[in-house]
Amino acid sequence: RWHHRLAQLEAYRHEGNDWPRHKDCDSEREHALGVWIHTQRYKHRRGELDPLKIKLLNDAVPGWQAGRTRGRPGRQ
């Protein structure tokens, strides 16, 4: 199941989407992925995420630890 979610998140990001949110979502898909990545970040901060899973996340979706930036996007 974990690997399935990772594949879904990778596909979501490759479609050009920003990081999924776990609150105020546009779709059930975004919500499910947002809750999942939020949990991975939480476990990582607490030192509870398996090192193999960290490597898989880093390889599949670089930048997963930071996620969205707060506030408005920067001006271009």
MODELLER restraints for C-alpha pairs under 7 A, 6 or more apart:
rsr = mdl.restraints
at = mdl.atoms
rsr.add(forms.Gaussian(group=physical.xy_distance, feature=features.Distance(at['CA:9:A'], at['CA:33:A']), mean=6.32, stdev=0.5))
rsr.add(forms.Gaussian(group=physical.xy_distance, feature=features.Distance(at['CA:10:A'], at['CA:60:A']), mean=6.17, stdev=0.5))
rsr.add(forms.Gaussian(group=physical.xy_distance, feature=features.Distance(at['CA:10:A'], at['CA:61:A']), mean=6.00, stdev=0.5))
rsr.add(forms.Gaussian(group=physical.xy_distance, feature=features.Distance(at['CA:13:A'], at['CA:19:A']), mean=7.00, stdev=0.5))
rsr.add(forms.Gaussian(group=physical.xy_distance, feature=features.Distance(at['CA:19:A'], at['CA:67:A']), mean=5.78, stdev=0.5))
rsr.add(forms.Gaussian(group=physical.xy_distance, feature=features.Distance(at['CA:19:A'], at['CA:68:A']), mean=5.94, stdev=0.5))
rsr.add(forms.Gaussian(group=physical.xy_distance, feature=features.Distance(at['CA:20:A'], at['CA:30:A']), mean=5.15, stdev=0.5))
rsr.add(forms.Gaussian(group=physical.xy_distance, feature=features.Distance(at['CA:20:A'], at['CA:31:A']), mean=6.89, stdev=0.5))
rsr.add(forms.Gaussian(group=physical.xy_distance, feature=features.Distance(at['CA:20:A'], at['CA:33:A']), mean=6.08, stdev=0.5))
rsr.add(forms.Gaussian(group=physical.xy_distance, feature=features.Distance(at['CA:20:A'], at['CA:34:A']), mean=4.57, stdev=0.5))
rsr.add(forms.Gaussian(group=physical.xy_distance, feature=features.Distance(at['CA:21:A'], at['CA:30:A']), mean=6.33, stdev=0.5))
rsr.add(forms.Gaussian(group=physical.xy_distance, feature=features.Distance(at['CA:21:A'], at['CA:31:A']), mean=6.08, stdev=0.5))
rsr.add(forms.Gaussian(group=physical.xy_distance, feature=features.Distance(at['CA:21:A'], at['CA:34:A']), mean=4.45, stdev=0.5))
rsr.add(forms.Gaussian(group=physical.xy_distance, feature=features.Distance(at['CA:22:A'], at['CA:31:A']), mean=4.91, stdev=0.5))
rsr.add(forms.Gaussian(group=physical.xy_distance, feature=features.Distance(at['CA:22:A'], at['CA:34:A']), mean=4.17, stdev=0.5))
rsr.add(forms.Gaussian(group=physical.xy_distance, feature=features.Distance(at['CA:22:A'], at['CA:35:A']), mean=4.82, stdev=0.5))
rsr.add(forms.Gaussian(group=physical.xy_distance, feature=features.Distance(at['CA:23:A'], at['CA:31:A']), mean=6.91, stdev=0.5))
rsr.add(forms.Gaussian(group=physical.xy_distance, feature=features.Distance(at['CA:25:A'], at['CA:31:A']), mean=5.66, stdev=0.5))
rsr.add(forms.Gaussian(group=physical.xy_distance, feature=features.Distance(at['CA:40:A'], at['CA:49:A']), mean=6.97, stdev=0.5))
rsr.add(forms.Gaussian(group=physical.xy_distance, feature=features.Distance(at['CA:41:A'], at['CA:65:A']), mean=5.95, stdev=0.5))
rsr.add(forms.Gaussian(group=physical.xy_distance, feature=features.Distance(at['CA:43:A'], at['CA:49:A']), mean=5.16, stdev=0.5))
